[in-house]
Amino acid sequence: MHDLTLFRDSKTRIHSETTVIGDAMYLGIWQDHSYSTTPHKASKTLSSTPEERQNNRILASTRQSVEHVIRRLKIFRVLKKTYRHRRRRFSLRVHLITALCNLTRLRQN
């Protein structure tokens, strides 16, 4: 299933003032959320301007750090695979995992 379709079907609610940064799979997200940023896409007839390419580079570098955090979180299989435990404990486990990731990141610096 396409990423944007999956996002729309999930009916995830995002605060109206939150900026959403998406990759090329979320090019139509601005229709659902006005504060969204996606890369500029060149068409067959028009190539990207140097300014658009620079904006894409900045967006990619921002997204890269976010993807690294997601990778750190997915090391824990609880978040990687289907969650099969009690739902009421899920948020506690997520908070513990994020605390562990933050602690290890602080120790590396």
N, C-alpha and C positions, 0 to 999 in steps of 0.2 A: 504494500500500500504506500502511496506517496506520502512524504513527510507532512506536507501541508494539509492533506486530507485527514491524516491521522490526528493532527493537532486540532482541526475543526471538529472532528467526531468526538474527541475526548472532552470537549466543552470545558477546557481548562480556562478558568477566569483569571485574568491578569489585571492588576490595578491600572487604571487609565493613565496614570502619570509615569508608569514604569516603561523604560526603553527596552525593547526587545531587539536583540542582535541575532540575525539569522544568516544561514548560508544560502547558497543558490537554490536550495530546495524550498525555501520559504519566500520566493519572490512575490507572491500575492498576498502576503500577510498584512500589508498596509490596509487592505480592505476591511479586515477584522479589527486591527489594532493600529491606531493612527501614529503612535510613537514607536515605529519599527524601523530598523536599519538593515538593509540587505545589500549585497554587492550590485554594482551597475553591470548590466549585461549588454554586450555588444550584439547588434543584429547582423544579418548577412549583408545588408546594404550600408549600414553605418558602423564604423569602428568606434571604440571607446576613446574619449578625449584623454589627454594626459592627466587632467584633473580627476577624472573618474577613475583612472588606473591608480593614481595616488591614493584616492579615497578607499579603493578596494584593498590596497596594501595595508593601510591603517586598520581597516576593519578586520582583515585576516590576522594581523598581529594581535589584535584584541581578542579575537575568537580563539587563537592558538592557546593563550593562557587559560581560557575557560575550558577548552578541551583537555588540557593537561590536568586540571582539577577533576574533571569527570573521569579521566583515566585513573587517577589516584583512588577515587571513590569506588570504581568498578573492580578494583583489586579484591574487594570484599565480595564474596559470592552472594551475600544476602541482597545486595543491590544489583548484581549482574543478572541473576536468574529469577525465575518466578518465586515470589515470596510465599512460603507455605505455612507460616506461623500465624499467631493471633494478630489481627490488625491493630488492636489497641497498643501493642508493643512496637509497632513499626516505627513510629516517630521517635521513640526512645532510642531504638537501634540506629536510626539515621543520625541522630544527634551525637551518639557515641562514636560512630564511624567518622563523622566530620571532625569531631574533637581530636580523634587519633590522627587523622590526616593533617590537621592544623598543627598538632604537636610535633609530628615528624618533620613537617616543613619548617617550623621554627628552629628545630635542632639542626637542620641542614645549613641554615644561614649563619 
